[in-house]
Amino acid sequence: MPTLNQEQRAELKDKVCDILEVDSNTVADDTQFSDLGADSMLALEIMALLDRDYSLNLDNSALAKMTDMNGIFALVEEAGD
């Protein structure tokens, strides 16, 4: 997938924030998920979302990049390169 446009970023952010059970309007792209109470189980749910909705087959090393929305955006965009 090439660079995500604003609409695609907003949609992905909404989905991730649903998993984290937070309002996407209150989360900046650089807000650390750990500051929102995220744990390893929620990270696995986000990985499953990326696999299901974006056909990303991520391994556990991707977890290190999934610290905020910017990291998730980068994973999706890198997979399309």
Beta strands, then each sheet from edge to edge (+ up, - down):
end
